[in-house]
Amino acid sequence: MIIIPAIDLKDGQCVRLAQGDFRRVTVYSHDPVEIAKTWQANGAERIHVVDLDGSLAGSPRNREVIRSIVEEVKVPIQVGGGIREIKTIEAYIRMGVHGVILGTIALRDSGFVREVCNAYKGKIILGIDANGGKVAVQGWTEQTSESAIDVARRYEGYGLAAIVYTDIKRDGMETGVNTEATRTIAEAVDIPVIASGGVSGIHDIEKLLEIEKYGVTGVIIGKALYSGAISLKEAISLSNR
């Protein structure tokens, strides 16, 4: 299982939101590039970057910061937030981004997802953000009636690199990963699943390792790293045993 530190960008800064609420913002650094270098130095094999402003606007708003991160670190970068056009995907991949995460557009245009999966094999990741099992879009500001499992199953066979499954209620709260829901998604499809939201300590990594056999291949950690509740080196060491 791969341990993936998160860098959430808002107004060019590294921040964390509580439960995806843009009114509950904590700024952790004015220099996201240095944060990326720190995670790399501590053994990160991949870094998860989200353009929060872009997720609301529907197009990238922190592109130059992301470019700087890609240029300054050697580990693969996966990017999400406001990616709803082919030209945006093309620009990120040309920039050197390893994986592009689609969220809102996937709920609205399955044909688009199929097209880009074919065009950029192994580069497209589906982001499923759920609140009470139902998918939310548009930077988590709009709730839909679609279940996370139904959306995951819809894209079976498209050639996705992975699904990032985020429990919104737990995101940024350090209340523990929703291992049950994560396992349910992983068992429902043949697509690798990356857990996200709620990591509070090393015990969460232990719990996820127990369901790795069902297809849970990674976990994204945000606030717990920034608050010091978990050590990236310790989490990586545990995951490699």
MDAnalysis code that builds the backbone (N, CA, C; Angstrom):
import MDAnalysis as mda
import numpy as np

u = mda.Universe.empty(723, n_residues=241, atom_resindex=np.repeat(np.arange(241), 3), trajectory=True)
u.add_TopologyAttr("name", ["N", "CA", "C"] * 241)
u.add_TopologyAttr("resid", np.arange(1, 242))
u.add_TopologyAttr("resname", ["MET", "ILE", "ILE", "ILE", "PRO", "ALA", "ILE", "ASP", "LEU", "LYS", "ASP", "GLY", "GLN", "CYS", "VAL", "ARG", "LEU", "ALA", "GLN", "GLY", "ASP", "PHE", "ARG", "ARG", "VAL", "THR", "VAL", "TYR", "SER", "HIS", "ASP", "PRO", "VAL", "GLU", "ILE", "ALA", "LYS", "THR", "TRP", "GLN", "ALA", "ASN", "GLY", "ALA", "GLU", "ARG", "ILE", "HIS", "VAL", "VAL", "ASP", "LEU", "ASP", "GLY", "SER", "LEU", "ALA", "GLY", "SER", "PRO", "ARG", "ASN", "ARG", "GLU", "VAL", "ILE", "ARG", "SER", "ILE", "VAL", "GLU", "GLU", "VAL", "LYS", "VAL", "PRO", "ILE", "GLN", "VAL", "GLY", "GLY", "GLY", "ILE", "ARG", "GLU", "ILE", "LYS", "THR", "ILE", "GLU", "ALA", "TYR", "ILE", "ARG", "MET", "GLY", "VAL", "HIS", "GLY", "VAL", "ILE", "LEU", "GLY", "THR", "ILE", "ALA", "LEU", "ARG", "ASP", "SER", "GLY", "PHE", "VAL", "ARG", "GLU", "VAL", "CYS", "ASN", "ALA", "TYR", "LYS", "GLY", "LYS", "ILE", "ILE", "LEU", "GLY", "ILE", "ASP", "ALA", "ASN", "GLY", "GLY", "LYS", "VAL", "ALA", "VAL", "GLN", "GLY", "TRP", "THR", "GLU", "GLN", "THR", "SER", "GLU", "SER", "ALA", "ILE", "ASP", "VAL", "ALA", "ARG", "ARG", "TYR", "GLU", "GLY", "TYR", "GLY", "LEU", "ALA", "ALA", "ILE", "VAL", "TYR", "THR", "ASP", "ILE", "LYS", "ARG", "ASP", "GLY", "MET", "GLU", "THR", "GLY", "VAL", "ASN", "THR", "GLU", "ALA", "THR", "ARG", "THR", "ILE", "ALA", "GLU", "ALA", "VAL", "ASP", "ILE", "PRO", "VAL", "ILE", "ALA", "SER", "GLY", "GLY", "VAL", "SER", "GLY", "ILE", "HIS", "ASP", "ILE", "GLU", "LYS", "LEU", "LEU", "GLU", "ILE", "GLU", "LYS", "TYR", "GLY", "VAL", "THR", "GLY", "VAL", "ILE", "ILE", "GLY", "LYS", "ALA", "LEU", "TYR", "SER", "GLY", "ALA", "ILE", "SER", "LEU", "LYS", "GLU", "ALA", "ILE", "SER", "LEU", "SER", "ASN", "ARG"])
u.atoms.positions = np.array([
    [0.845, -1.198, 0.000],
    [0.000, 0.000, 0.000],
    [0.879, 1.246, 0.000],
    [0.532, 2.191, -0.865],
    [1.328, 3.412, -0.963],
    [0.726, 4.510, -0.080],
    [1.589, 5.210, 0.634],
    [1.181, 6.319, 1.511],
    [1.376, 7.617, 0.728],
    [0.298, 8.387, 0.568],
    [0.334, 9.565, -0.300],
    [0.009, 10.835, 0.491],
    [0.989, 11.672, 0.774],
    [0.696, 12.941, 1.452],
    [-0.057, 13.896, 0.535],
    [-0.924, 14.699, 1.144],
    [-1.767, 15.620, 0.371],
    [-1.315, 17.070, 0.533],
    [-1.420, 17.794, -0.569],
    [-1.211, 19.244, -0.557],
    [-2.451, 19.870, -1.188],
    [-3.246, 20.562, -0.374],
    [-4.441, 21.246, -0.874],
    [-4.107, 22.722, -1.066],
    [-4.407, 23.225, -2.253],
    [-4.031, 24.599, -2.609],
    [-5.232, 25.538, -2.616],
    [-5.076, 26.653, -1.939],
    [-6.076, 27.724, -1.978],
    [-5.333, 29.044, -1.956],
    [-5.580, 29.853, -2.965],
    [-4.897, 31.150, -3.093],
    [-3.381, 30.994, -3.044],
    [-2.892, 29.896, -3.645],
    [-1.459, 29.668, -3.722],
    [-0.825, 29.149, -2.452],
    [-1.630, 28.888, -1.432],
    [-1.111, 28.429, -0.150],
    [-1.504, 26.978, 0.103],
    [-0.760, 26.335, 0.989],
    [-1.058, 24.968, 1.390],
    [-2.019, 25.038, 2.576],
    [-3.225, 24.501, 2.403],
    [-4.252, 24.618, 3.428],
    [-4.903, 23.258, 3.690],
    [-5.749, 23.211, 4.701],
    [-6.646, 22.084, 4.921],
    [-8.023, 22.650, 5.235],
    [-9.047, 22.000, 4.694],
    [-10.421, 22.353, 5.013],
    [-10.969, 21.317, 5.990],
    [-11.947, 21.708, 6.778],
    [-12.643, 20.760, 7.645],
    [-13.922, 20.331, 6.941],
    [-14.044, 19.049, 6.623],
    [-15.205, 18.475, 5.951],
    [-15.518, 19.185, 4.625],
    [-14.463, 19.664, 3.967],
    [-14.633, 20.310, 2.676],
    [-15.271, 21.681, 2.734],
    [-15.358, 22.263, 3.926],
    [-16.018, 23.561, 4.108],
    [-15.007, 24.681, 3.875],
    [-15.256, 25.477, 2.830],
    [-14.336, 26.560, 2.475],
    [-14.319, 27.677, 3.515],
    [-15.250, 27.657, 4.444],
    [-15.262, 28.663, 5.511],
    [-14.418, 28.213, 6.702],
    [-14.001, 26.958, 6.676],
    [-13.209, 26.403, 7.785],
    [-11.831, 26.011, 7.252],
    [-11.017, 27.038, 7.043],
    [-9.712, 26.864, 6.400],
    [-8.590, 27.068, 7.410],
    [-7.617, 26.171, 7.362],
    [-6.385, 26.351, 8.137],
    [-5.227, 26.425, 7.163],
    [-4.460, 27.504, 7.232],
    [-3.290, 27.657, 6.366],
    [-2.086, 27.035, 7.069],
    [-1.426, 26.101, 6.381],
    [-0.263, 25.423, 6.961],
    [1.055, 25.930, 6.394],
    [1.007, 26.479, 5.187],
    [2.250, 26.999, 4.617],
    [1.945, 27.947, 3.471],
    [2.779, 28.983, 3.360],
    [2.682, 29.895, 2.223],
    [3.555, 29.415, 1.072],
    [4.243, 28.290, 1.272],
    [5.151, 27.773, 0.243],
    [4.882, 26.281, 0.002],
    [3.890, 25.947, -0.820],
    [3.551, 24.548, -1.093],
    [4.707, 23.752, -1.701],
    [5.583, 24.418, -2.439],
    [6.718, 23.721, -3.051],
    [7.634, 23.160, -1.968],
    [7.890, 23.937, -0.940],
    [8.727, 23.454, 0.156],
    [8.066, 22.299, 0.895],
    [6.752, 22.356, 1.008],
    [6.023, 21.250, 1.642],
    [6.220, 19.982, 0.809],
    [6.089, 20.108, -0.513],
    [6.285, 18.951, -1.398],
    [7.695, 18.385, -1.239],
    [8.677, 19.263, -1.150],
    [10.061, 18.811, -0.960],
    [10.227, 18.086, 0.372],
    [9.541, 18.562, 1.386],
    [9.606, 17.919, 2.701],
    [9.042, 16.513, 2.638],
    [7.890, 16.356, 1.979],
    [7.289, 15.014, 1.870],
    [8.190, 14.083, 1.061],
    [8.804, 14.624, 0.034],
    [9.737, 13.813, -0.755],
    [10.927, 13.379, 0.103],
    [11.453, 14.287, 0.867],
    [12.607, 13.993, 1.715],
    [12.279, 12.956, 2.783],
    [11.002, 12.886, 3.147],
    [10.567, 11.938, 4.166],
    [10.100, 10.609, 3.583],
    [10.351, 10.427, 2.276],
    [10.109, 9.123, 1.668],
    [8.863, 8.967, 0.825],
    [8.125, 10.044, 0.610],
    [6.901, 9.941, -0.195],
    [7.220, 9.410, -1.591],
    [6.402, 8.468, -2.049],
    [6.563, 7.911, -3.395],
    [5.599, 8.557, -4.386],
    [4.646, 9.311, -3.862],
    [3.687, 10.029, -4.692],
    [3.098, 11.141, -3.842],
    [2.673, 12.233, -4.474],
    [2.059, 13.347, -3.751],
    [0.728, 13.689, -4.416],
    [-0.268, 13.916, -3.583],
    [-1.627, 14.229, -4.032],
    [-1.845, 15.740, -3.903],
    [-2.118, 16.408, -5.021],
    [-2.302, 17.861, -5.018],
    [-3.716, 18.199, -5.491],
    [-4.410, 19.042, -4.739],
    [-5.765, 19.455, -5.113],
    [-5.840, 20.967, -5.235],
    [-6.334, 21.423, -6.361],
    [-6.576, 22.848, -6.606],
    [-7.988, 23.151, -6.099],
    [-8.092, 23.575, -4.849],
    [-9.405, 23.824, -4.252],
    [-10.143, 24.963, -4.958],
    [-9.417, 26.016, -5.295],
    [-10.037, 27.130, -6.021],
    [-10.571, 26.648, -7.366],
    [-9.800, 25.795, -8.014],
    [-10.206, 25.255, -9.306],
    [-11.444, 24.388, -9.213],
    [-11.574, 23.644, -8.115],
    [-12.736, 22.765, -7.966],
    [-14.028, 23.568, -7.911],
    [-13.972, 24.760, -7.359],
    [-15.152, 25.628, -7.321],
    [-15.359, 26.350, -8.648],
    [-14.266, 26.829, -9.224],
    [-14.351, 27.622, -10.452],
    [-14.639, 26.771, -11.691],
    [-14.256, 25.491, -11.645],
    [-14.457, 24.619, -12.803],
    [-13.302, 24.623, -13.774],
    [-12.214, 25.289, -13.400],
    [-10.995, 25.297, -14.212],
    [-9.826, 25.639, -13.283],
    [-8.597, 25.269, -13.653],
    [-7.455, 25.466, -12.749],
    [-7.258, 26.910, -12.321],
    [-6.881, 27.076, -11.052],
    [-6.594, 28.403, -10.510],
    [-5.218, 28.460, -9.853],
    [-4.590, 27.298, -9.661],
    [-3.263, 27.252, -9.031],
    [-2.270, 26.524, -9.923],
    [-2.434, 26.683, -11.237],
    [-1.633, 25.941, -12.202],
    [-0.136, 26.197, -12.046],
    [0.261, 27.434, -11.817],
    [1.687, 27.737, -11.739],
    [2.330, 27.167, -10.479],
    [1.575, 27.119, -9.399],
    [2.096, 26.488, -8.183],
    [2.308, 25.001, -8.435],
    [1.331, 24.389, -9.110],
    [1.442, 22.963, -9.428],
    [2.636, 22.717, -10.348],
    [2.831, 23.595, -11.323],
    [3.982, 23.473, -12.219],
    [5.292, 23.502, -11.418],
    [5.369, 24.397, -10.459],
    [6.582, 24.512, -9.644],
    [6.815, 23.254, -8.822],
    [5.735, 22.675, -8.287],
    [5.870, 21.436, -7.519],
    [6.415, 20.321, -8.413],
    [5.815, 20.184, -9.600],
    [6.244, 19.141, -10.540],
    [7.715, 19.313, -10.912],
    [8.133, 20.560, -11.100],
    [9.510, 20.831, -11.510],
    [10.512, 20.608, -10.375],
    [10.077, 20.798, -9.134],
    [11.009, 20.776, -8.012],
    [11.132, 19.436, -7.310],
    [10.169, 18.528, -7.542],
    [10.273, 17.212, -6.908],
    [10.326, 16.121, -7.968],
    [10.876, 14.986, -7.590],
    [11.067, 13.893, -8.549],
    [9.984, 12.826, -8.452],
    [9.214, 12.822, -7.366],
    [8.194, 11.784, -7.201],
    [6.956, 12.129, -8.037],
    [6.180, 11.129, -8.451],
    [4.977, 11.383, -9.251],
    [3.963, 12.249, -8.498],
    [3.322, 13.127, -9.243],
    [2.305, 14.013, -8.687],
    [0.952, 13.684, -9.325],
    [-0.071, 13.513, -8.508],
    [-1.430, 13.364, -9.032],
    [-2.200, 14.618, -8.649],
    [-3.000, 15.125, -9.615],
    [-3.639, 16.426, -9.440],
    [-5.138, 16.336, -9.673],
    [-5.900, 17.005, -8.818],
    [-7.342, 17.114, -8.996],
    [-7.801, 18.531, -8.720],
    [-9.040, 18.816, -9.110],
    [-9.619, 20.131, -8.843],
    [-9.820, 20.954, -10.095],
    [-11.063, 21.009, -10.575],
    [-11.385, 21.860, -11.727],
    [-10.951, 21.302, -13.068],
    [-10.760, 19.993, -13.151],
    [-10.317, 19.380, -14.413],
    [-11.542, 18.871, -15.158],
    [-12.020, 19.654, -16.111],
    [-13.271, 19.323, -16.790],
    [-13.202, 19.481, -18.305],
    [-11.979, 19.713, -18.807],
    [-11.799, 19.854, -20.257],
    [-10.548, 19.081, -20.678],
    [-10.554, 18.598, -21.916],
    [-9.408, 17.847, -22.435],
    [-8.159, 18.722, -22.443],
    [-8.319, 19.984, -22.768],
    [-7.141, 20.862, -22.838],
    [-6.454, 20.990, -21.470],
    [-7.243, 20.910, -20.402],
    [-6.661, 20.965, -19.056],
    [-5.853, 19.708, -18.777],
    [-6.413, 18.553, -19.152],
    [-5.691, 17.287, -18.972],
    [-4.399, 17.304, -19.773],
    [-4.491, 17.734, -21.033],
    [-3.308, 17.805, -21.898],
    [-2.226, 18.691, -21.282],
    [-2.654, 19.842, -20.773],
    [-1.690, 20.787, -20.193],
    [-0.993, 20.192, -18.977],
    [-1.744, 19.516, -18.127],
    [-1.146, 18.916, -16.936],
    [-0.183, 17.789, -17.302],
    [-0.574, 16.962, -18.235],
    [0.293, 15.838, -18.607],
    [1.563, 16.343, -19.284],
    [1.446, 17.365, -20.125],
    [2.640, 17.977, -20.741],
    [3.550, 18.575, -19.667],
    [2.926, 19.073, -18.620],
    [3.658, 19.672, -17.509],
    [4.477, 18.634, -16.746],
    [4.045, 17.368, -16.840],
    [4.737, 16.306, -16.132],
    [3.932, 15.673, -15.017],
    [2.645, 16.051, -14.910],
    [1.767, 15.448, -13.901],
    [1.568, 13.972, -14.246],
    [1.657, 13.131, -13.233],
    [1.595, 11.680, -13.443],
    [0.157, 11.168, -13.559],
    [-0.750, 11.721, -12.759],
    [-2.136, 11.275, -12.772],
    [-3.089, 12.445, -12.639],
    [-4.177, 12.410, -13.406],
    [-5.160, 13.484, -13.401],
    [-6.467, 12.943, -12.827],
    [-7.007, 13.639, -11.830],
    [-8.197, 13.166, -11.126],
    [-9.445, 13.889, -11.634],
    [-10.434, 13.100, -12.055],
    [-11.702, 13.647, -12.533],
    [-12.784, 13.397, -11.497],
    [-13.529, 14.441, -11.169],
    [-14.615, 14.304, -10.210],
    [-15.943, 14.733, -10.796],
    [-16.202, 16.029, -10.772],
    [-17.488, 16.575, -11.223],
    [-17.828, 16.153, -12.643],
    [-16.876, 16.242, -13.554],
    [-17.140, 15.918, -14.961],
    [-17.549, 14.455, -15.124],
    [-17.067, 13.585, -14.252],
    [-17.390, 12.164, -14.361],
    [-18.862, 11.900, -14.074],
    [-19.458, 12.735, -13.237],
    [-20.885, 12.583, -12.932],
    [-21.751, 13.112, -14.068],
    [-21.172, 13.957, -14.892],
    [-21.962, 14.640, -15.916],
    [-21.730, 14.135, -17.331],
    [-20.596, 13.460, -17.556],
    [-20.275, 13.093, -18.943],
    [-19.396, 11.836, -18.979],
    [-20.031, 10.679, -19.009],
    [-19.277, 9.428, -19.032],
    [-18.514, 9.261, -20.344],
    [-19.044, 9.838, -21.428],
    [-18.360, 9.777, -22.718],
    [-17.016, 10.473, -22.669],
    [-16.955, 11.579, -21.950],
    [-15.708, 12.317, -21.782],
    [-14.686, 11.451, -21.054],
    [-15.138, 10.754, -20.013],
    [-14.233, 9.902, -19.242],
    [-13.679, 8.787, -20.116],
    [-14.540, 8.161, -20.903],
    [-14.075, 7.090, -21.785],
    [-13.046, 7.624, -22.789],
    [-13.329, 8.792, -23.345],
    [-12.431, 9.391, -24.338],
    [-11.045, 9.643, -23.758],
    [-10.992, 10.246, -22.563],
    [-9.680, 10.587, -22.001],
    [-8.958, 9.355, -21.451],
    [-9.705, 8.351, -21.001],
    [-9.069, 7.107, -20.569],
    [-8.371, 6.428, -21.746],
    [-9.006, 6.501, -22.908],
    [-8.399, 5.930, -24.113],
    [-7.203, 6.741, -24.588],
    [-7.313, 8.059, -24.467],
    [-6.250, 8.944, -24.963],
    [-5.037, 8.981, -24.027],
    [-5.285, 8.856, -22.729],
    [-4.204, 8.983, -21.749],
    [-4.203, 7.757, -20.834],
    [-3.851, 6.636, -21.409],
    [-3.909, 5.363, -20.688],
    [-3.030, 5.376, -19.435],
    [-3.630, 4.937, -18.344],
    [-2.900, 4.860, -17.085],
    [-2.721, 6.182, -16.371],
    [-3.334, 7.250, -16.906],
    [-3.144, 8.581, -16.331],
    [-4.407, 9.142, -15.664],
    [-5.550, 8.495, -15.895],
    [-6.817, 9.058, -15.431],
    [-7.291, 8.349, -14.162],
    [-7.576, 9.147, -13.153],
    [-8.047, 8.670, -11.856],
    [-9.445, 9.235, -11.620],
    [-10.342, 8.411, -11.107],
    [-11.692, 8.865, -10.785],
    [-11.749, 9.266, -9.318],
    [-12.190, 10.482, -9.056],
    [-12.377, 10.939, -7.690],
    [-13.836, 10.805, -7.289],
    [-14.112, 9.979, -6.293],
    [-15.479, 9.838, -5.777],
    [-15.498, 10.385, -4.360],
    [-16.201, 11.488, -4.192],
    [-16.297, 12.151, -2.894],
    [-17.713, 11.954, -2.374],
    [-17.843, 11.264, -1.251],
    [-19.175, 10.882, -0.781],
    [-19.497, 11.442, 0.598],
    [-20.761, 11.800, 0.742],
    [-21.292, 12.292, 2.014],
    [-22.493, 11.415, 2.342],
    [-22.344, 10.556, 3.350],
    [-23.417, 9.633, 3.659],
    [-23.667, 8.635, 2.541],
    [-22.608, 8.302, 1.814],
    [-22.725, 7.326, 0.731],
    [-23.155, 7.909, -0.597],
    [-23.559, 9.190, -0.613],
    [-23.990, 9.854, -1.836],
    [-22.889, 10.798, -2.335],
    [-22.724, 10.831, -3.646],
    [-21.626, 11.590, -4.241],
    [-21.903, 13.091, -4.225],
    [-20.870, 13.859, -3.900],
    [-20.936, 15.325, -3.956],
    [-19.982, 15.816, -5.036],
    [-20.343, 16.929, -5.675],
    [-19.533, 17.490, -6.765],
    [-19.335, 18.995, -6.559],
    [-18.682, 19.607, -7.546],
    [-18.464, 21.062, -7.558],
    [-17.778, 21.523, -6.270],
    [-16.616, 20.896, -6.008],
    [-15.894, 21.263, -4.784],
    [-16.668, 20.891, -3.539],
    [-17.463, 19.823, -3.637],
    [-18.261, 19.288, -2.524],
    [-19.402, 20.210, -2.116],
    [-19.728, 21.193, -2.941],
    [-20.797, 22.128, -2.588],
    [-22.163, 21.671, -3.088],
    [-22.191, 20.657, -3.966],
    [-23.458, 20.150, -4.492],
    [-23.580, 18.657, -4.201],
    [-24.663, 18.299, -3.534],
    [-24.916, 16.891, -3.220],
    [-25.768, 16.271, -4.331],
    [-25.421, 15.058, -4.763],
    [-26.222, 14.356, -5.767],
    [-26.964, 13.198, -5.096],
    [-27.825, 12.555, -5.859],
    [-28.577, 11.412, -5.327],
    [-27.909, 10.090, -5.708],
    [-26.768, 10.165, -6.397],
    [-26.086, 8.951, -6.854],
    [-25.203, 8.360, -5.767],
    [-25.241, 7.035, -5.662],
    [-24.401, 6.383, -4.652],
    [-22.980, 6.225, -5.172],
    [-22.046, 6.204, -4.244],
    [-20.636, 6.056, -4.602],
    [-20.395, 4.737, -5.338],
    [-21.052, 3.684, -4.891],
    [-20.857, 2.371, -5.524],
    [-21.368, 2.374, -6.958],
    [-22.522, 2.987, -7.194],
    [-23.071, 3.034, -8.551],
    [-22.134, 3.773, -9.503],
    [-21.558, 4.872, -9.022],
    [-20.632, 5.646, -9.862],
    [-19.382, 4.823, -10.145],
    [-18.856, 4.157, -9.130],
    [-17.661, 3.324, -9.322],
    [-17.927, 2.226, -10.349],
    [-19.061, 1.554, -10.226],
    [-19.391, 0.469, -11.147],
    [-19.592, 0.953, -12.573],
    [-20.080, 2.169, -12.709],
    [-20.316, 2.718, -14.046],
    [-19.026, 2.770, -14.865],
    [-17.909, 2.965, -14.174],
    [-16.652, 3.148, -14.894],
    [-15.767, 1.901, -14.903],
    [-16.338, 0.785, -14.510],
    [-15.627, -0.487, -14.629],
    [-15.304, -0.750, -16.098],
    [-14.067, -1.122, -16.383],
    [-13.693, -1.438, -17.754],
    [-13.261, -0.256, -18.601],
    [-13.275, 0.951, -18.029],
    [-12.866, 2.141, -18.782],
    [-11.347, 2.279, -18.869],
    [-10.639, 1.573, -17.993],
    [-9.184, 1.699, -17.984],
    [-8.660, 2.741, -17.018],
    [-9.435, 3.034, -15.971],
    [-8.983, 3.991, -14.962],
    [-7.747, 3.464, -14.229],
    [-6.864, 4.383, -13.868],
    [-5.675, 3.995, -13.098],
    [-6.051, 3.665, -11.661],
    [-7.048, 4.374, -11.131],
    [-7.463, 4.171, -9.744],
    [-8.726, 4.971, -9.464],
    [-9.318, 4.691, -8.319],
    [-10.396, 5.505, -7.760],
    [-9.896, 6.074, -6.438],
    [-10.025, 7.382, -6.263],
    [-9.773, 7.987, -4.953],
    [-11.130, 8.136, -4.274],
    [-11.334, 7.395, -3.197],
    [-12.609, 7.451, -2.486],
    [-12.445, 8.276, -1.213],
    [-13.177, 9.386, -1.134],
    [-13.078, 10.290, 0.013],
    [-14.399, 10.348, 0.772],
    [-14.312, 10.132, 2.071],
    [-15.460, 10.318, 2.949],
    [-15.428, 11.772, 3.426],
    [-16.332, 12.588, 2.894],
    [-16.305, 14.032, 3.152],
    [-16.458, 14.359, 4.635],
    [-17.352, 13.658, 5.316],
    [-17.595, 13.967, 6.723],
    [-16.360, 13.754, 7.581],
    [-15.468, 12.890, 7.122],
    [-14.263, 12.596, 7.902],
    [-13.070, 13.428, 7.453],
    [-13.150, 14.016, 6.252],
    [-11.997, 14.710, 5.688],
    [-11.589, 15.905, 6.552],
    [-10.324, 15.932, 6.927],
    [-9.797, 17.033, 7.735],
    [-10.210, 16.986, 9.183],
    [-10.888, 15.902, 9.593],
    [-11.394, 15.831, 10.969],
    [-10.578, 14.905, 11.874],
    [-9.704, 14.074, 11.273],
    [-8.893, 13.125, 12.041],
    [-9.756, 12.226, 12.935],
    [-10.871, 11.764, 12.379],
    [-11.802, 10.923, 13.152],
    [-11.694, 9.457, 12.774],
    [-10.750, 9.119, 11.905],
    [-10.569, 7.737, 11.493],
    [-11.102, 7.475, 10.099],
    [-10.390, 6.652, 9.360],
    [-10.780, 6.324, 7.992],
    [-12.038, 5.455, 7.989],
    [-12.900, 5.673, 7.007],
    [-14.091, 4.846, 6.854],
    [-13.684, 3.576, 6.100],
    [-13.117, 2.631, 6.841],
    [-12.599, 1.414, 6.206],
    [-13.720, 0.552, 5.640],
    [-14.881, 0.575, 6.279],
    [-15.996, -0.254, 5.802],
    [-16.457, 0.195, 4.416],
    [-16.672, 1.503, 4.261],
    [-17.111, 2.020, 2.965],
    [-16.025, 1.853, 1.910],
    [-14.771, 2.048, 2.315],
    [-13.654, 1.891, 1.381],
    [-13.573, 0.453, 0.887],
    [-13.717, -0.489, 1.805],
    [-13.695, -1.905, 1.416],
    [-14.866, -2.235, 0.493],
    [-16.039, -1.690, 0.777],
    [-17.221, -1.961, -0.052],
    [-17.000, -1.509, -1.490],
    [-16.411, -0.319, -1.659],
    [-16.110, 0.187, -3.001],
    [-15.087, -0.723, -3.681],
    [-14.038, -1.075, -2.953],
    [-12.965, -1.900, -3.525],
    [-13.487, -3.268, -3.958],
    [-14.380, -3.847, -3.169],
    [-14.931, -5.161, -3.505],
    [-15.902, -5.098, -4.675],
    [-16.481, -3.920, -4.889],
    [-17.516, -3.776, -5.928],
    [-16.944, -3.660, -7.335],
    [-15.672, -3.270, -7.430],
    [-15.074, -3.045, -8.753],
    [-13.697, -3.678, -8.848],
    [-13.220, -3.757, -10.076],
    [-11.869, -4.286, -10.326],
    [-10.870, -3.161, -10.544],
    [-11.106, -2.028, -9.945],
    [-10.261, -0.841, -10.098],
    [-9.551, -0.600, -8.768],
    [-8.243, -0.347, -8.768],
    [-7.556, -0.054, -7.499],
    [-8.195, 1.142, -6.789],
    [-8.337, 1.035, -5.481],
    [-8.971, 2.102, -4.693],
    [-7.957, 2.719, -3.736],
    [-7.953, 4.054, -3.705],
    [-7.116, 4.820, -2.782],
    [-8.044, 5.459, -1.751],
    [-7.798, 5.168, -0.484],
    [-8.627, 5.707, 0.594],
    [-8.236, 7.149, 0.901],
    [-9.238, 7.936, 1.312],
    [-8.961, 9.331, 1.633],
    [-9.987, 9.837, 2.644],
    [-9.515, 10.665, 3.569],
    [-10.429, 11.291, 4.518],
    [-10.430, 10.649, 5.891],
    [-9.968, 11.397, 6.882],
    [-10.126, 10.979, 8.263],
    [-8.952, 10.327, 8.943],
    [-7.838, 10.111, 8.235],
    [-6.688, 9.462, 8.884],
    [-6.311, 10.250, 10.141],
    [-6.253, 9.522, 11.275],
    [-5.983, 10.198, 12.546],
    [-4.721, 9.710, 13.242],
    [-4.203, 8.582, 12.789],
    [-3.003, 8.048, 13.418],
    [-2.562, 6.764, 12.746],
    [-1.511, 6.180, 13.275],
    [-0.927, 4.994, 12.655],
    [-1.895, 3.807, 12.669],
    [-2.837, 3.800, 13.630],
    [-3.805, 2.697, 13.689],
    [-4.686, 2.655, 12.442],
    [-4.912, 3.810, 11.807],
    [-5.702, 3.835, 10.572],
    [-4.960, 3.132, 9.438],
    [-3.648, 3.278, 9.404],
    [-2.854, 2.583, 8.394],
    [-2.938, 1.079, 8.640],
    [-2.872, 0.686, 9.900],
    [-2.995, -0.733, 10.246],
    [-4.333, -1.300, 9.781],
    [-5.417, -0.526, 9.971],
    [-6.754, -0.973, 9.551],
    [-6.841, -1.107, 8.037],
    [-6.257, -0.154, 7.333],
    [-6.301, -0.200, 5.863],
    [-5.474, -1.348, 5.317],
    [-4.377, -1.654, 5.976],
    [-3.553, -2.783, 5.531],
    [-4.337, -4.102, 5.626],
    [-5.274, -4.166, 6.551],
    [-6.107, -5.362, 6.694],
    [-7.051, -5.552, 5.503],
    [-7.389, -4.456, 4.814],
    [-8.292, -4.570, 3.657],
    [-7.569, -4.353, 2.324],
    [-6.252, -4.318, 2.392],
    [-5.459, -4.152, 1.168],
    [-5.762, -5.268, 0.167],
    [-6.005, -6.462, 0.667],
    [-6.254, -7.622, -0.196],
    [-7.507, -7.478, -1.052],
    [-8.382, -6.544, -0.692],
    [-9.613, -6.347, -1.472],
    [-9.435, -5.353, -2.621],
    [-8.225, -4.792, -2.712],
    [-7.956, -3.851, -3.797],
    [-7.724, -2.423, -3.351],
    [-7.496, -2.227, -2.049],
    [-7.166, -0.896, -1.526],
    [-5.657, -0.738, -1.627],
    [-5.221, 0.071, -2.567],
    [-3.791, 0.117, -2.894],
    [-3.051, 1.332, -2.335],
    [-3.787, 2.260, -1.743],
    [-3.122, 3.441, -1.219],
    [-4.005, 4.217, -0.273],
    [-3.406, 5.183, 0.416],
    [-4.157, 6.075, 1.304],
    [-3.559, 7.470, 1.223],
    [-4.443, 8.447, 1.149],
    [-4.028, 9.854, 1.141],
    [-4.135, 10.390, 2.559],
    [-3.073, 11.032, 3.009],
    [-3.073, 11.600, 4.362],
    [-2.847, 13.105, 4.271],
    [-3.711, 13.850, 4.938],
    [-3.601, 15.302, 4.924],
    [-3.336, 15.871, 6.303],
    [-4.425, 16.243, 6.989],
    [-4.293, 16.982, 8.244],
    [-3.445, 16.266, 9.284],
    [-3.566, 14.937, 9.363],
    [-2.805, 14.190, 10.385],
    [-1.300, 14.383, 10.222],
    [-0.848, 14.574, 8.989],
    [0.576, 14.849, 8.760],
    [0.938, 16.257, 9.224],
    [0.059, 17.195, 8.916],
    [0.347, 18.593, 9.238],
    [0.246, 18.871, 10.737],
    [-0.636, 18.139, 11.412],
    [-0.804, 18.339, 12.855],
    [0.222, 17.563, 13.667],
    [0.914, 16.621, 12.990],
    [1.894, 15.801, 13.683],
    [1.306, 14.557, 14.326],
    [0.034, 14.280, 14.038],
    [-0.618, 13.106, 14.615],
    [-0.060, 11.805, 14.049],
    [0.547, 11.906, 12.877],
    [1.147, 10.730, 12.249],
    [2.436, 11.152, 11.568],
    [3.410, 10.262, 11.596],
    [4.691, 10.504, 10.923],
    [4.668, 9.834, 9.562],
    [5.021, 10.564, 8.522],
    [5.050, 9.993, 7.185],
    [6.028, 8.827, 7.119],
    [7.193, 8.996, 7.714],
    [8.193, 7.918, 7.703],
    [7.667, 6.665, 8.389],
    [6.991, 6.849, 9.523],
    [6.451, 5.698, 10.251],
    [5.364, 5.007, 9.445],
    [4.488, 5.795, 8.826],
    [3.413, 5.212, 8.014],
    [3.960, 4.438, 6.834],
    [4.988, 4.985, 6.178],
    [5.601, 4.306, 5.031],
    [6.286, 3.018, 5.497],
    [6.978, 3.095, 6.610],
    [7.661, 1.920, 7.142],
    [6.669, 0.807, 7.435],
    [5.541, 1.141, 8.038],
    [4.524, 0.149, 8.357],
    [3.942, -0.456, 7.089],
    [3.678, 0.382, 6.106],
    [3.051, -0.100, 4.863],
    [3.977, -1.010, 4.063],
    [5.277, -0.907, 4.307],
    [6.251, -1.714, 3.549],
    [6.633, -3.031, 4.225],
    [6.056, -3.294, 5.394],
    [6.412, -4.532, 6.117],
    [5.863, -5.767, 5.396],
])
